[in-house]
Amino acid sequence: EVIGWSSSCLAAFLAVALKAVTDTSSNGGLHIWKSMAGFLSLSVMGVTGISFVLGTATAGLEFRQQEKYGDSEEYKQWVKKSWVGFKMGKQKKADSENIQETTEE
């Protein structure tokens, strides 16, 4: 998914750049970039969005797999020789939250 979205985004930028370079008007292709800016922005937002969604899903899946199969020796061996890909890690608690928890105890 990420490769497809990224390739599509890159292709959009290359197409606009090629059109701007071959433009013979007095603006030198700047008007093409301006007219396509919205579409290019949406393309970048699409790549960013799918990367975030898949990164978050990967972290959740890894957590569930660890819970279900974590005690299995076969799973441990598989984890050692595999790569999960890019994933979003769990956020650490902010220092202010840690201080608040210790004062409540």
Phi, psi and chi 1 to 4 in degrees:
 res  aa     phi    psi   chi1   chi2   chi3   chi4
   1 GLU       -  -50.3  -71.9  -73.6  -37.0      -
   2 VAL   -63.9  -39.6  173.3      -      -      -
   3 ILE   -63.2  -43.1  -67.8  171.0      -      -
   4 GLY   -63.9  -47.4      -      -      -      -
   5 TRP   -64.3  -42.0  -79.2   80.8      -      -
   6 SER   -65.6  -41.9  -61.6      -      -      -
   7 SER   -63.4  -41.1  -60.9      -      -      -
   8 SER   -62.9  -42.9  177.9      -      -      -
   9 CYS   -63.5  -46.0 -178.0      -      -      -
  10 LEU   -61.3  -41.8  178.4   62.3      -      -
  11 ALA   -61.8  -38.6      -      -      -      -
  12 ALA   -63.0  -46.3      -      -      -      -
  13 PHE   -63.5  -41.1  -85.2   91.1      -      -
  14 LEU   -65.3  -39.5  -70.0  175.2      -      -
  15 ALA   -64.2  -43.9      -      -      -      -
  16 VAL   -66.4  -41.2  172.5      -      -      -
  17 ALA   -63.3  -42.7      -      -      -      -
  18 LEU   -63.5  -43.1  179.8   63.5      -      -
  19 LYS   -64.2  -39.7 -178.0   68.3  174.5  170.6
  20 ALA   -67.7  -37.5      -      -      -      -
  21 VAL   -69.1  -37.2  168.0      -      -      -
  22 THR   -87.3    0.0   58.5      -      -      -
  23 ASP   -69.9  132.5 -173.6   32.2      -      -
  24 THR  -103.5    7.2   57.8      -      -      -
  25 SER   -75.0  172.2   69.8      -      -      -
  26 SER   -70.7  -19.8   60.9      -      -      -
  27 ASN   -75.8  -15.9  -67.0    3.0      -      -
  28 GLY    71.2   23.8      -      -      -      -
  29 GLY    91.8   -3.0      -      -      -      -
  30 LEU   -62.4  -37.3 -177.6   59.2      -      -
  31 HIS   -64.7  -28.7   68.8  -75.6      -      -
  32 ILE   -68.0  -44.8  -66.8  172.6      -      -
  33 TRP   -60.4  -42.6  -77.3  103.6      -      -
  34 LYS   -65.3  -40.9  -73.1 -179.3  179.0  179.4
  35 SER   -71.8  -25.1   68.1      -      -      -
  36 MET   -99.8   -0.7  -63.1  -56.6  -67.1      -
  37 ALA   -57.7  -41.1      -      -      -      -
  38 GLY   -63.1  -44.5      -      -      -      -
  39 PHE   -66.8  -40.0  -64.1  109.7      -      -
  40 LEU   -65.8  -38.7  -65.6  173.6      -      -
  41 SER   -62.9  -42.5  -62.8      -      -      -
  42 LEU   -63.5  -36.6  -70.0  172.7      -      -
  43 SER   -63.7  -43.0 -178.5      -      -      -
  44 VAL   -65.9  -40.2  169.5      -      -      -
  45 MET   -64.6  -35.3  -72.0 -174.9  -17.7      -
  46 GLY   -63.9  -45.4      -      -      -      -
  47 VAL   -62.8  -44.0  170.4      -      -      -
  48 THR   -63.4  -44.0  -56.3      -      -      -
  49 GLY   -63.1  -48.5      -      -      -      -
  50 ILE   -67.3  -34.0 -163.3   68.3      -      -
  51 SER   -64.6  -42.4  -62.3      -      -      -
  52 PHE   -65.0  -46.5  177.3   76.1      -      -
  53 VAL   -61.3  -47.7  166.6      -      -      -
  54 LEU   -70.4  -35.3  -67.5  177.3      -      -
  55 GLY   -64.0  -41.3      -      -      -      -
  56 THR   -68.1  -41.3  -56.4      -      -      -
  57 ALA   -64.1  -38.0      -      -      -      -
  58 THR   -62.2  -44.5  -58.6      -      -      -
  59 ALA   -61.8  -42.7      -      -      -      -
  60 GLY   -65.3  -41.5      -      -      -      -
  61 LEU   -65.5  -43.9  178.6   60.9      -      -
  62 GLU   -60.7  -40.3  -74.4  -61.2  -49.4      -
  63 PHE   -62.7  -46.2  177.9   73.9      -      -
  64 ARG   -65.7  -39.3  -73.7 -167.8  -54.3  -86.0
  65 GLN   -65.1  -39.5  -64.3  -64.1  -33.9      -
  66 GLN   -63.3  -41.8  175.2   63.6   33.3      -
  67 GLU   -63.9  -42.3  -79.0 -175.0  -26.9      -
  68 LYS   -78.6  -42.0 -170.2  171.3 -176.0  177.8
  69 TYR  -116.9    6.4  -56.3  110.3      -      -
  70 GLY   -57.0  -29.5      -      -      -      -
  71 ASP   -84.0  -12.6  -63.7  -27.3      -      -
  72 SER   -75.4  131.6  164.5      -      -      -
  73 GLU   -66.5  -36.2 -168.8   59.7   38.3      -
  74 GLU   -62.1  -41.5 -177.5 -179.4    2.3      -
  75 TYR   -64.7  -43.5  175.1   75.5      -      -
  76 LYS   -60.8  -40.5  -69.3  175.8 -175.1  176.2
  77 GLN   -66.6  -39.7  -67.6  -62.0  -39.8      -
  78 TRP   -64.7  -41.8  178.0   78.2      -      -
  79 VAL   -62.6  -38.2  168.2      -      -      -
  80 LYS   -63.0  -33.5  -74.2 -178.4 -177.1  177.5
  81 LYS  -105.4    7.4   62.5 -178.8  178.2  179.3
  82 SER  -118.2  164.6   66.6      -      -      -
  83 TRP  -121.7  129.8  179.4   61.6      -      -
  84 VAL   -80.7  -13.5  -62.5      -      -      -
  85 GLY    91.9 -171.7      -      -      -      -
  86 PHE   -75.9  137.3  -60.6  109.4      -      -
  87 LYS  -145.0  158.2   62.8 -179.9  179.8  177.4
  88 MET   -90.0  123.0  -53.3  -69.0 -114.5      -
  89 GLY   -78.2  163.0      -      -      -      -
  90 LYS   -70.9  141.7  -69.6 -174.4  177.0 -178.4
  91 GLN   -75.8  139.5  -67.8 -177.9  -14.6      -
  92 LYS   -81.1  152.5  -64.8  179.9 -178.6  178.6
  93 LYS   -67.6  143.6  -70.8 -175.9  178.0 -179.5
  94 ALA   -69.0  154.2      -      -      -      -
  95 ASP   -56.7  -36.7  -70.6  -23.4      -      -
  96 SER   -65.0  -33.9   60.9      -      -      -
  97 GLU   -70.3  -38.9  -70.2  177.8    7.8      -
  98 ASN   -65.4  -40.1  -71.7  -25.5      -      -
  99 ILE   -65.3  -42.7  -67.3  169.3      -      -
 100 GLN   -64.1  -39.0 -171.5  175.6   26.6      -
 101 GLU   -65.4  -40.0  -74.5  178.7    2.1      -
 102 THR   -70.5  -31.7   56.3      -      -      -
 103 THR   -75.0  -26.3   57.2      -      -      -
 104 GLU   -75.6  -25.3  -70.0  175.6    1.4      -
 105 GLU   -75.3      -  -66.3  175.0    0.0      -
